[in-house]
């Protein structure tokens, strides 16, 4: 039994962010900035400005008259910008301060910060400002794992700017300049401002990364309000093309607005391929393409924009495995796990791309068929069919490690992830007593994904005139469904084993993974009825969502990463699975309860669902307890409300067959739900659902609306 804790790769939880009041995360594309609520980046913390998977700022601290300002508030209208509202500490003998400081920050391939000092007193004031600056240029992995760097930047000073370079090889650097001429010293910029009564003083600071001797083209411009910046234009373009989804429930409306903003900010555009979009997994530690995360997020976001799914699949297809490489776990047809461009990527991943995931490959095939249903063009889908076929070949030829017909994983070397499903921490998979399994491991939900992938490819084969292949694939799916029930069902317990270990022993822990089995459709009605009862019990339902592991299991810990916490995307998939089996008693009621609890949790987090939160029961704490290292914004958590809406609407377009199915079971509290400018192929449809009433406007004459 392998119980070692790996020290590399992105399995398990990262180091704590800490900081009073929590970290502030700003993100745009693959750039992100972490700071405290004053806007400061303190040395020795995981904070910083990160660009291409390296920290290019490890210190960014503002001092007024040698003191830290006092925080008042943080406003973040979009995921890529924030205003830190501060004041100068009151002077001795004074109850109040008369000096307001506002730090307005914008990130996009660098950082721009506008510092404004306002004098609200009755006489002129003098203020000494100092910005302390440093960089360590360490790899994101080192920061994520809490390893501090000994190497510091080489600092060069000119009359106008501060230049920092990676001392090790000068491959990375940063230039810092200011609109108001500063006093430039090694490690700081300083200004002395004289501010009249009722007046203000302002400077704009640009921090621009460099690669080698080349300054990265930054979209940040001095003097430009954030609403007119390139990140704002990018997200405005996203909103112009994305479906507008609203509800008369103000709570749901707030969450959906935040979802749209965060998904827009988490998009990365491949400028080498016409600006093709794909979605990063999440901030702060996963601002890059991830197979599983990006595919599931794109699936959930289909009601907003099918282009995100298409761009994600095109990007993944270009990086699909071609050879056998134990260092990176690449295999022909395998969809990769993650891509990194940091200075330590080669040492940690064996290259820039690591393939150690068991579920991204079937998810790729599943999404391709869904994207076609939602309007992806025929030519684009056909161009991806070879990648889908290579993925199915990997499932048959490489993923079945022992020839029993199931998809399994076992890391190729001691450097890889021990667990390669979505619960990828070293102890994320265990039995009811809490014991860890011997590999190879066959996860229950992955068999469901493989089943759904076979049916998805069959659907595409049928559309494109290959009925023979479609029939063969459906036969394989039916065989897998039968074998799955025989091998994974625990009749004495009433749920599916979370996995089979290397000895084909059933790991009998009760987990949220079985909700994914409902989502994929691999579960029979008879077994689904039992599963719904188990998921309904208090040991699984916290009141704010599903626990990843039942509170009755040996490894349960409500403060763990994968063994009792609540992951919003996981609960949303469970809800989608329940509504797939809506004809079974109790399914709609449980789905409604879980969704309402999850949206209440979102309200406690300001409308933005985090990656995960602690799995305490709602009866114990009236608000969800944050998990300290949770990513936020995180792609599939941000997209989870979209899956809830789609599931309760029963929304299922089918472009090739010219049908729009809407089978609503909306929670009463949601009131009216509207989708405007829903693009389905060449059609642009408006949809209004209230109760069981469905109104579809602009539906083409040759389409059929199915509502019962």
C-alpha positions in Angstrom: 0.0 0.0 0.0 1.5 3.3 -1.1 0.9 6.1 1.5 3.6 8.5 0.6 2.8 12.1 0.0 4.0 13.3 -3.4 5.9 16.6 -3.4 5.4 17.4 -7.1 2.6 18.0 -9.6 -0.8 19.4 -8.8 -2.3 16.6 -6.8 -3.8 17.6 -3.5 -4.0 20.9 -1.8 -1.6 23.8 -2.2 -0.1 25.8 0.6 -2.3 28.1 2.6 -2.8 31.7 1.3 -3.3 33.1 4.7 -3.5 36.8 5.4 -6.0 38.7 7.5 -9.3 38.7 5.8 -8.2 36.4 3.0 -6.4 36.9 -0.3 -7.5 39.1 -3.1 -7.1 37.3 -6.5 -7.1 39.2 -9.8 -7.0 37.2 -13.0 -6.9 37.8 -16.7 -6.0 35.1 -19.2 -2.8 33.3 -17.8 -1.8 36.3 -15.7 -2.9 36.6 -12.1 -2.1 38.6 -9.0 -2.5 37.6 -5.3 -2.3 40.1 -2.6 -3.7 40.9 0.9 -6.6 43.3 1.3 -4.4 46.3 1.4 -3.2 45.4 -2.0 0.2 44.4 -0.6 2.4 41.5 -1.7 4.5 40.6 1.3 7.8 38.6 1.1 7.6 35.0 2.5 3.9 34.6 1.4 2.4 32.8 -1.6 1.3 36.3 -2.9 2.7 37.9 -6.0 2.2 38.7 -9.7 2.4 35.5 -11.8 3.1 35.5 -15.5 3.6 32.3 -17.6 3.8 30.1 -14.5 6.5 32.1 -12.7 6.3 34.7 -10.0 7.6 38.0 -11.4 6.7 40.1 -8.3 7.3 38.7 -4.9 7.1 42.1 -3.1 4.9 45.0 -3.7 4.2 46.9 -0.5 3.0 50.5 -0.2 4.1 52.6 2.8 2.8 56.1 3.8 5.2 58.0 6.0 6.8 54.7 6.8 3.6 53.0 7.9 1.2 50.5 6.4 -2.1 52.2 5.5 -5.3 51.0 7.2 -7.7 49.0 5.0 -11.3 50.2 4.5 -12.7 48.2 1.6 -11.9 46.3 -1.6 -14.1 46.6 -4.7 -13.7 44.3 -7.6 -16.2 45.0 -10.4 -14.5 42.4 -12.7 -12.2 39.5 -12.1 -9.2 41.4 -13.5 -9.4 44.7 -11.6 -9.8 45.9 -8.0 -9.8 49.1 -6.0 -8.2 48.9 -2.6 -9.6 51.7 -0.5 -7.3 52.7 2.4 -6.6 55.6 4.8 -3.6 57.0 6.4 -3.5 56.0 10.1 -4.8 58.8 12.3 -2.1 60.9 13.8 -1.4 60.9 17.5 -4.3 62.5 19.4 -6.7 62.5 16.4 -9.6 60.2 16.2 -10.0 60.2 12.4 -7.8 60.3 9.3 -8.2 63.0 6.6 -6.1 61.2 4.0 -7.7 58.6 1.7 -5.6 56.4 -0.5 -7.0 54.4 -3.4 -5.0 51.8 -5.2 -6.7 50.8 -8.5 -5.1 47.7 -10.0 -5.5 46.1 -13.4 -3.8 42.9 -14.5 -3.2 41.7 -18.1 0.2 40.4 -19.2 1.5 42.6 -16.4 0.2 45.0 -13.8 -0.9 48.6 -13.8 -1.6 50.3 -10.5 -2.9 53.8 -10.1 -2.3 55.3 -6.6 -4.5 58.3 -5.7 -4.0 60.3 -2.5 -7.0 62.5 -1.5 -6.7 65.2 1.2 -10.0 65.6 3.0 -8.6 67.9 5.6 -8.7 71.7 5.9 -5.0 72.3 5.3 -2.3 71.1 2.9 -0.7 67.9 3.8 2.6 66.3 2.8 2.8 62.6 2.2 5.9 60.4 1.7 5.0 57.3 -0.3 7.3 54.3 -0.9 6.6 51.2 -2.9 8.9 48.3 -1.9 9.5 46.0 -4.9 11.3 42.6 -5.3 11.0 39.5 -7.5 12.2 36.0 -7.1 11.2 34.6 -10.5 10.5 31.2 -8.9 8.3 28.6 -10.6 4.6 28.4 -9.7 5.1 24.9 -8.4 7.6 26.1 -5.7 5.2 28.8 -4.6 2.2 26.5 -4.5 4.1 24.0 -2.4 5.2 26.7 0.1 8.9 26.4 -0.8 10.6 29.8 -0.4 13.3 30.8 -2.9 16.8 31.7 -1.9 17.6 33.4 -5.2 16.6 37.0 -5.5 16.4 39.3 -8.4 19.3 41.2 -9.9 18.1 44.8 -9.6 19.2 47.6 -11.9 18.3 51.3 -11.4 17.8 54.0 -13.9 16.6 57.5 -13.5 13.1 56.5 -14.6 12.5 52.9 -13.8 13.5 49.8 -11.8 14.7 46.8 -13.7 14.6 43.3 -12.1 16.1 40.2 -13.8 16.3 36.6 -12.9 19.8 36.3 -11.5 20.1 32.6 -12.5 19.9 33.0 -16.3 18.3 36.4 -17.0 15.6 34.6 -19.0 12.9 36.5 -17.2 12.6 40.0 -15.9 10.3 42.9 -15.0 10.5 46.6 -15.6 8.7 49.0 -13.2 8.0 52.7 -14.2 5.8 55.5 -12.9 4.0 58.4 -14.5 5.1 60.7 -11.7 8.9 60.8 -11.5 10.0 58.7 -8.5 13.2 58.5 -6.6 14.5 55.1 -7.8 16.5 53.0 -5.4 17.4 49.3 -5.5 14.1 47.7 -4.3 11.9 50.8 -4.1 10.2 53.7 -5.8 9.5 56.8 -3.7 7.5 60.0 -4.0 6.9 63.1 -1.9 3.5 64.5 -2.5 2.2 67.8 -1.3 -1.6 67.7 -1.5 -3.7 70.8 -0.9 -6.9 70.8 1.1 -9.6 69.2 -0.9 -7.1 68.2 -3.6 -5.5 65.0 -4.8 -2.3 63.5 -6.1 -1.9 60.6 -8.4 0.6 58.4 -10.1 0.3 55.4 -12.4 2.8 52.5 -12.2 3.4 49.9 -14.8 5.0 46.5 -14.1 5.8 44.8 -17.4 7.3 41.3 -17.7 10.2 40.6 -20.0 11.4 37.3 -21.5 15.1 37.4 -22.4 15.7 40.8 -23.7 12.2 41.2 -25.1 9.5 43.2 -23.2 6.2 41.4 -23.4 3.6 43.4 -25.3 1.3 44.6 -22.6 -2.3 45.8 -23.3 -2.1 48.1 -20.2 -2.0 51.8 -21.0 -1.3 54.7 -18.7 -4.3 57.0 -18.2 -6.8 54.5 -19.5 -9.8 53.8 -17.3 -10.3 50.1 -16.7 -13.7 50.1 -18.5 -11.8 51.0 -21.8 -8.9 48.7 -21.3 -8.2 45.6 -23.4 -9.4 43.2 -20.7 -12.7 45.1 -20.5 -13.0 45.1 -24.3 -12.3 41.3 -24.3 -15.0 40.6 -21.7 -17.4 42.9 -23.4 -16.9 41.0 -26.7 -17.5 37.7 -24.7 -20.8 39.2 -23.3 -21.9 40.3 -26.8 -21.7 36.8 -28.1 -22.6 34.8 -25.0 -26.2 34.0 -24.1 -27.7 36.3 -21.5 -29.2 34.2 -18.7 -31.2 36.0 -16.0 -33.7 35.1 -13.2 -36.2 37.0 -11.1 -34.5 35.3 -8.1 -32.0 38.0 -7.2 -29.7 35.5 -5.6 -29.5 33.4 -8.8 -29.2 36.5 -10.9 -26.1 37.6 -8.9 -24.5 34.2 -9.2 -25.0 34.0 -12.9 -23.6 37.5 -13.5 -20.5 36.6 -11.5 -20.2 33.3 -13.5 -20.2 35.2 -16.8 -17.6 37.7 -15.6 -15.3 35.0 -14.2 -15.5 32.7 -17.2 -14.7 35.6 -19.4 -11.6 36.5 -17.3 -10.4 32.9 -17.2 -10.4 32.5 -20.9 -7.0 32.3 -22.7 -6.8 33.2 -26.3 -4.3 31.5 -28.6 -3.0 34.4 -30.7 -1.1 32.0 -32.9 -4.4 30.4 -34.1 -6.7 33.3 -34.7 -7.5 34.0 -31.1 -9.0 30.6 -30.4 -10.4 30.6 -26.8 -10.0 28.0 -24.2 -10.5 28.2 -20.5 -7.9 28.0 -17.7 -8.7 25.8 -14.7 -8.7 28.5 -12.1 -6.8 31.0 -9.9 -4.4 31.1 -8.3 -2.6 27.9 -9.0 -4.2 26.6 -12.2 -4.0 29.4 -14.7 -3.4 27.1 -17.6 -5.0 24.6 -19.8 -6.1 21.5 -17.9 -7.7 18.5 -19.7 -10.4 17.5 -17.2 -11.1 20.9 -15.7 -11.2 22.8 -19.0 -13.4 20.1 -20.7 -15.9 20.0 -17.8 -16.0 23.8 -17.6 -16.6 24.0 -21.4 -19.4 21.4 -21.0 -21.1 23.4 -18.3 -20.7 26.6 -20.3 -22.4 25.3 -23.4 -25.6 27.4 -22.7 -23.4 30.5 -22.8 -21.1 29.8 -25.8 -20.3 26.7 -27.8 -17.1 28.4 -29.1 -15.4 27.9 -25.8 -15.9 24.1 -26.0 -14.7 24.0 -29.6 -11.6 26.0 -28.9 -10.8 23.9 -25.8 -11.1 20.7 -27.8 -9.1 22.0 -30.7 -6.3 23.0 -28.4 -6.3 19.7 -26.6 -6.4 17.7 -29.9 -3.2 19.5 -31.0 -1.5 18.3 -27.8 -3.0 14.8 -27.8 -0.5 12.0 -27.0 1.5 10.6 -29.9 4.0 8.3 -28.2 4.8 6.4 -25.0 6.8 8.5 -22.6 6.9 7.4 -18.9 8.3 10.7 -17.7 5.2 12.7 -18.9 2.9 9.7 -19.0 2.1 10.5 -22.6 0.5 7.7 -24.5 -1.0 7.6 -28.1 -4.5 9.2 -28.0 -4.4 10.3 -24.4 -5.6 13.8 -23.6 -3.2 15.7 -21.4 -3.7 16.7 -17.8 -2.0 20.0 -17.7 0.3 22.4 -19.5 2.9 24.6 -17.8 5.5 27.1 -19.0 7.3 27.9 -15.8 11.1 27.6 -15.3 10.7 24.3 -13.4 8.1 22.7 -15.7 10.6 20.3 -17.2 11.9 19.1 -13.8 8.4 18.7 -12.3 6.3 17.5 -15.3 9.1 15.9 -17.4 8.3 18.6 -20.0 5.8 21.4 -20.6 2.9 18.9 -20.8 1.9 16.2 -18.4 -0.6 13.5 -19.3 -1.4 11.8 -16.0 -5.2 11.9 -16.0 -7.6 9.0 -16.6 -10.8 10.9 -17.3 -9.9 13.8 -19.7 -9.8 11.4 -22.6 -13.4 10.1 -22.4 -14.6 13.6 -21.5 -13.1 14.9 -24.7 -15.3 12.5 -26.8 -18.4 13.3 -24.7 -17.9 17.0 -25.2 -17.5 16.7 -29.0 -20.9 15.2 -29.4 -22.5 17.7 -27.0 -20.8 20.6 -28.9 -22.3 19.3 -32.1 -25.8 19.2 -30.5 -25.3 22.9 -29.3 -24.3 24.2 -32.7 -20.6 23.5 -33.5 -20.2 23.6 -37.2 -20.1 20.3 -39.1 -16.6 20.9 -40.6 -15.1 21.7 -37.2 -16.6 18.6 -35.6 -15.5 16.4 -38.5 -12.0 17.8 -38.2 -11.9 16.6 -34.6 -13.2 13.0 -35.3 -9.7 11.6 -35.7 -8.8 12.9 -32.3 -12.0 11.3 -30.8 -11.2 8.0 -32.5 -7.6 8.1 -31.1 -9.1 8.8 -27.7 -11.4 5.8 -27.9 -8.4 3.7 -29.0 -6.4 4.9 -26.0 -9.4 3.8 -23.8 -9.3 0.3 -25.4 -5.6 -0.2 -25.8 -3.8 1.6 -23.0 -6.4 2.5 -20.3 -7.4 -1.1 -19.7 -4.3 -2.0 -17.8 -5.3 -5.6 -17.0 -7.7 -6.6 -19.8 -10.9 -6.7 -17.7 -12.7 -4.1 -19.8 -12.5 -1.2 -17.4 -10.6 2.0 -17.6 -7.8 2.1 -15.0 -4.8 4.2 -13.9 -1.4 3.5 -12.5 1.3 6.1 -12.6 4.2 5.3 -14.8 6.9 6.5 -12.4 7.2 7.6 -8.8 7.0 11.2 -10.0 3.5 11.0 -11.3 0.1 11.6 -9.6 -0.8 8.6 -7.5 -4.5 9.3 -8.1 -5.5 10.4 -11.6 -9.2 11.0 -11.4 -10.7 14.3 -10.3 -10.0 13.4 -6.6 -6.3 13.5 -7.3 -4.8 14.0 -3.8 -2.7 11.0 -2.6 -5.5 9.9 -0.1 -8.5 10.9 -2.2 -9.5 7.3 -3.0 -10.1 4.9 -0.1 -12.4 2.2 1.3 -15.1 2.5 4.0 -12.4 2.0 6.7 -10.2 4.6 5.2 -7.5 2.3 3.7 -5.7 3.3 0.6 -5.8 1.0 -2.5 -3.2 -0.8 -4.5 -3.1 0.2 -8.2 -4.2 -0.1 -10.9 -7.4 1.6 -9.9 -10.7 1.7 -11.8 -12.9 4.6 -10.7 -16.7 4.2 -10.9 -17.3 7.6 -12.5 -14.6 7.0 -15.2 -16.5 3.9 -16.3 -19.5 6.1 -16.7 -17.5 8.6 -18.8 -16.2 5.8 -21.0 -19.8 4.5 -21.5 -21.0 8.0 -22.4 -18.0 8.5 -24.7 -19.0 5.4 -26.7 -22.5 6.6 -27.1 -21.3 10.1 -28.0 -19.1 8.8 -30.8 -22.0 6.5 -32.0 -24.2 9.5 -32.2 -21.7 11.4 -34.4 -21.1 8.3 -36.5 -24.8 8.0 -37.2 -25.1 11.7 -38.2 -22.3 11.3 -40.6 -23.7 8.2 -42.3 -21.7 5.4 -40.6 -24.5 3.3 -39.1 -22.3 0.2 -38.8 -19.8 1.9 -36.6 -22.6 3.5 -34.6 -24.1 0.1 -33.9 -20.8 -1.4 -32.9 -20.1 1.4 -30.4 -23.6 1.1 -28.9 -23.0 -2.6 -28.4 -19.7 -1.9 -26.6 -21.5 0.7 -24.4 -24.3 -1.8 -23.5 -21.7 -4.4 -22.6 -19.8 -2.0 -20.4 -23.0 -0.9 -18.6 -23.8 -4.5 -17.8 -20.2 -5.3 -16.6 -20.2 -2.1 -14.5 -23.3 -3.1 -12.6 -21.9 -6.6 -11.9 -18.5 -5.4 -10.8 -19.2 -2.2 -8.9 -22.6 -2.6 -7.3 -22.6 -3.3 -3.5 -26.0 -5.0 -2.9 -25.5 -5.1 0.9 -24.9 -1.4 1.0 -27.1 0.1 -1.8 -24.4 2.1 -3.6 -21.6 1.6 -6.1 -18.0 1.1 -5.0 -16.0 4.2 -5.6 -13.4 2.0 -7.4 -11.9 -1.4 -7.9 -8.3 -1.8 -6.7 -5.5 -3.8 -8.3 -6.8 -7.0 -6.8 -10.4 -6.2 -8.1 -11.4 -5.6 -4.5 -14.4 -3.2 -4.3 -13.5 0.0 -2.4 -16.8 0.3 -0.5 -16.6 4.0 0.6 -19.8 6.0 0.0 -18.8 9.0 -2.1 -20.1 11.8 -4.4 -18.5 9.9 -7.3 -21.7 7.9 -7.7 -23.5 11.2 -8.6 -21.2 11.3 -11.7 -22.4 7.8 -12.6 -26.0 9.1 -12.6 -24.9 12.0 -14.9 -23.3 9.7 -17.4 -26.4 7.4 -17.6 -24.5 4.2 -16.9 -26.8 3.4 -13.9 -29.9 1.3 -14.2 -33.2 2.7 -12.8 -33.3 0.0 -10.1 -29.8 1.0 -8.8 -30.5 4.7 -9.3 -33.4 4.5 -6.9 -31.1 3.1 -4.2 -28.3 5.7 -5.0 -30.8 8.5 -4.6 -31.8 7.4 -1.1 -28.1 7.2 -0.1 -27.3 10.7 -1.5 -30.4 12.1 0.3 -29.2 11.2 3.8 -27.6 13.7 6.2 -24.2 11.9 6.0 -23.9 13.0 2.3 -26.1 16.2 2.1 -24.6 19.0 4.2 -27.4 21.5 3.5 -25.0 23.4 1.2 -24.1 20.6 -1.2 -22.9 17.0 -1.4 -20.0 15.9 0.6 -17.2 14.2 -1.4 -17.2 11.4 1.3 -20.0 10.3 3.6 -19.5 11.4 7.3 -19.9 7.7 8.2 -16.7 6.7 6.4 -13.4 6.0 8.1 -11.4 8.7 6.2 -14.1 11.4 6.7 -12.8 14.9 7.6 -15.0 17.9 6.8 -11.9 20.0 6.6 -10.1 17.7 4.1 -9.5 18.4 0.4 -11.3 15.4 -1.0 -12.6 13.3 2.0 -15.6 15.2 3.2 -15.5 18.7 1.7 -18.0 20.1 -0.7 -17.0 20.9 -4.3 -19.6 23.0 -6.2 -18.9 21.4 -9.6 -19.2 17.9 -8.0 -22.6 18.8 -6.5 -23.8 20.4 -9.8 -22.9 17.2 -11.7 -24.7 15.2 -9.1 -27.8 17.5 -9.6 -27.6 17.0 -13.3 -27.4 13.2 -12.7 -30.5 13.3 -10.4 -32.5 15.2 -13.0 -31.5 12.7 -15.7 -33.4 10.2 -13.5 -36.2 12.7 -12.7 -38.8 9.9 -13.3 -37.5 8.1 -10.1 -39.2 9.2 -6.8 -37.1 11.5 -4.8 -34.7 12.6 -7.6 -36.3 16.0 -8.2 -36.7 16.8 -4.5 -33.1 16.0 -3.7 -31.8 17.9 -6.8 -33.8 20.9 -5.7 -32.5 20.8 -2.2 -28.9 20.4 -3.3 -29.1 23.2 -5.8 -30.8 25.6 -3.3 -28.2 24.8 -0.7 -25.4 25.5 -3.2 -26.8 28.8 -4.3 -27.2 29.8 -0.7 -23.6 29.0 -0.2 -22.7 31.1 -3.2 -24.5 34.0 -1.6 -22.2 33.6 1.5 -19.2 33.9 -0.9 -20.4 37.1 -2.5 -22.0 35.3 -5.5 -18.8 33.5 -6.5 -18.6 29.8 -5.7 -15.1 28.8 -4.6 -13.3 25.6 -5.7 -14.4 23.9 -2.5 -15.5 24.6 1.1 -15.6 22.6 4.3 -18.2 19.8 4.7 -19.7 20.8 8.0 -23.5 20.4 8.3 -25.7 23.5 7.9 -27.2 22.7 11.3 -23.7 23.3 12.9 -22.8 26.5 11.0 -25.3 28.7 9.4 -22.9 29.7 6.6 -20.4 27.5 4.7 -17.0 27.4 6.3 -14.3 28.4 3.7 -11.5 26.0 2.9 -8.3 28.0 3.3 -6.5 27.0 0.1 -9.5 27.0 -2.2 -9.0 28.5 -5.6 -11.3 31.4 -6.5 -12.3 32.1 -9.2 -12.1 28.5 -10.3 -13.4 27.5 -13.7 -15.7 24.6 -13.0 -17.0 26.1 -9.7 -17.8 29.3 -11.7 -19.5 27.3 -14.4 -21.5 25.1 -11.9 -24.5 27.4 -11.7 -24.9 27.1 -15.5 -25.2 23.3 -15.2 -27.8 23.8 -12.5 -29.9 26.1 -14.7 -29.5 23.8 -17.8 -30.5 20.8 -15.7 -33.6 22.3 -14.1 -34.7 23.7 -17.5 -34.3 20.2 -19.0 -32.6 22.1 -21.8 -31.3 19.8 -24.6 -30.9 21.3 -28.1 -30.1 18.9 -31.0 -29.1 21.0 -34.0 -28.6 18.0 -36.4 -32.2 16.9 -35.7 -33.6 20.4 -35.5 -35.2 19.9 -32.1 -35.2 22.0 -28.9 -36.2 20.1 -25.8 -37.2 22.0 -22.7 -38.5 19.9 -19.8 -38.5 22.3 -16.8 -38.7 21.5 -13.1 -37.6 24.9 -11.8 -37.3 25.4 -8.0 -40.2 27.7 -7.0 -37.8 30.3 -5.7 -36.2 30.8 -9.1 -39.3 32.5 -10.5 -38.8 33.3 -14.2 -35.7 32.2 -16.0 -34.8 33.9 -19.3 -32.2 33.0 -22.0 -31.8 35.7 -24.6 -29.7 35.5 -27.7 -29.2 31.7 -27.3 -27.2 30.8 -30.4 -28.0 27.4 -31.8 -26.2 27.0 -35.1 -27.6 29.7 -37.3 -30.6 30.4 -35.1 -30.7 33.0 -32.3 -33.5 32.1 -29.9 -35.0 33.7 -26.9 -36.3 31.3 -24.2 -38.5 32.2 -21.2 -39.5 29.5 -18.6 -41.7 30.2 -15.6 -43.1 27.2 -13.7 -43.9 24.6 -16.4 -44.6 27.3 -19.1 -42.1 27.5 -21.9 -42.0 30.3 -24.5 -39.4 30.1 -27.3 -39.2 33.1 -29.7 -37.5 33.2 -33.1 -37.4 29.4 -33.3 -37.0 28.5 -37.0 -40.0 27.1 -38.8 -38.3 23.8 -39.5 -37.5 23.2 -35.8 -39.6 21.3 -33.3 -40.0 22.5 -29.7 -40.4 19.5 -27.2 -41.8 20.5 -23.8 -43.2 17.2 -22.5 
